[in-house]
């Protein structure tokens, strides 16, 4: 499914949306903007993990018919009384490849971690082939792996998959 934490690109930086007043009509706009069908639910409380970037929007007020989240009623950018435990999410009806992150392609996106199994992996910008930033091949493009919940066990899986011990 197309689902994950909602993030928006503003002022050359990705940030999250607070779940204050977040509802199905707001999720409807995000799902449509991303080509992900209709909104199934609009979870709050950082269901898909807490973001780290700024919290750009709070108290989003969409009717559900807008073409983009920026056409909805909004408070000023960055004006909120939230923390990342209140990051808004969407679950849309449309299907996408498991774990696809839309952040690279849209000014609004949903950020979801890639599962490590059944993926082509590589390490880049490290001192040797067994060290560096983890990237995955998805739809013929390399992208990074989000670090929500990343630990030594995940790193060990990557190392084994790449023949690095």
C-alpha positions in Angstrom: 0.0 0.0 0.0 0.9 3.6 -0.3 1.3 4.4 3.4 3.7 6.2 5.7 4.6 9.4 7.5 3.6 12.5 5.6 6.5 14.8 4.7 6.5 18.1 2.8 9.3 19.9 1.0 9.5 23.6 1.8 12.3 26.1 1.8 14.7 23.4 0.4 14.1 21.1 3.4 11.9 18.1 4.1 9.7 18.3 7.2 6.8 16.6 8.8 3.1 17.5 9.4 1.7 17.6 12.9 -1.4 15.5 13.5 -3.3 18.3 15.3 -6.7 18.4 13.4 -5.3 15.8 10.9 -8.1 13.7 9.5 -9.4 11.7 6.5 -10.1 14.7 4.3 -6.4 15.8 4.7 -5.2 12.3 4.0 -7.5 12.2 0.9 -5.6 15.2 -0.6 -2.2 13.6 0.1 -3.2 10.3 -1.4 -4.5 11.9 -4.5 -1.5 14.2 -4.8 0.8 11.1 -4.8 -1.4 9.1 -7.2 -2.1 6.5 -4.4 -5.8 6.2 -4.7 -8.2 7.2 -1.9 -7.4 7.6 1.8 -8.2 4.6 3.9 -7.1 6.1 7.2 -5.3 9.2 8.6 -3.2 7.9 11.6 -1.5 10.2 13.9 0.9 9.7 16.8 3.8 9.0 14.5 2.4 5.6 13.5 5.2 5.2 10.9 8.0 6.5 13.1 9.0 10.0 14.2 10.6 12.4 11.7 13.7 14.3 12.4 13.3 17.3 10.1 11.4 20.4 11.0 7.7 20.2 11.6 6.4 22.4 8.8 2.6 22.2 9.1 0.0 21.9 11.9 -3.7 22.1 11.9 -4.1 21.4 8.2 -7.7 21.9 7.2 -8.5 20.3 3.8 -12.0 19.7 2.5 -10.8 16.7 0.6 -11.2 18.2 -2.9 -8.0 20.2 -3.1 -5.4 19.1 -5.6 -2.4 19.6 -3.2 -2.0 19.9 0.5 -0.7 23.4 0.0 -4.1 24.4 -1.3 -5.7 23.5 2.1 -6.2 25.9 5.0 -2.8 26.1 6.7 -1.2 27.9 9.6 2.0 29.6 8.9 4.9 27.4 7.9 6.7 26.1 11.0 4.1 27.5 13.4 3.1 24.7 15.7 3.0 23.4 19.3 3.9 19.8 18.3 6.7 17.4 18.6 7.6 14.5 16.3 5.6 12.1 18.4 2.6 13.8 16.7 3.7 13.3 13.1 0.8 12.7 10.7 0.5 9.6 8.4 -1.6 8.3 5.6 -2.8 4.9 4.5 -4.0 5.1 0.9 -5.8 2.4 -1.1 -3.4 2.5 -4.1 -0.7 0.0 -4.3 3.0 0.7 -4.5 6.1 -1.5 -4.1 6.7 -2.3 -0.5 8.6 0.4 1.2 8.7 2.9 -1.7 9.6 6.4 -0.6 8.0 9.2 -2.5 10.2 11.9 -1.0 12.6 11.9 -3.9 10.0 12.6 -6.5 7.3 14.9 -5.1 7.1 18.1 -3.0 4.9 16.1 -0.7 5.6 12.6 0.1 5.3 9.6 2.4 8.5 8.2 3.9 8.5 4.5 4.7 11.5 2.3 5.4 12.6 -0.3 2.8 12.6 -3.9 3.9 16.1 -5.3 3.5 15.1 -8.7 2.1 15.0 -9.3 -1.7 16.6 -6.0 -2.5 19.8 -5.1 -4.4 22.1 -3.4 -2.0 25.3 -1.4 -2.2 27.5 0.6 0.1 28.7 4.0 -1.1 31.2 6.7 0.0 33.0 4.4 2.3 36.7 3.6 2.5 36.2 0.1 1.0 33.4 -2.1 -0.5 32.3 -3.2 2.9 31.8 0.2 4.5 29.6 3.2 3.6 26.1 4.5 3.3 23.5 1.7 2.5 21.6 2.2 -0.7 18.9 0.0 -2.3 18.0 -0.4 -6.0 14.3 0.3 -6.5 12.6 0.9 -9.9 16.0 1.1 -11.6 17.1 3.9 -9.2 19.4 3.8 -6.2 18.1 5.4 -3.0 19.0 5.5 0.7 17.5 3.5 3.5 15.9 5.4 6.4 17.4 4.7 9.8 14.2 4.4 11.8 14.9 1.4 14.1 18.2 0.7 12.3 20.6 -1.2 14.5 23.5 -3.6 14.5 21.3 -6.6 13.5 20.2 -4.7 10.3 23.8 -3.8 9.6 24.8 -7.5 10.0 22.1 -8.5 7.4 23.5 -6.0 4.9 27.1 -7.2 5.6 26.1 -10.9 5.1 24.1 -10.0 1.9 27.1 -8.2 0.5 29.6 -11.0 1.5 31.3 -8.7 4.0 31.1 -11.0 7.0 
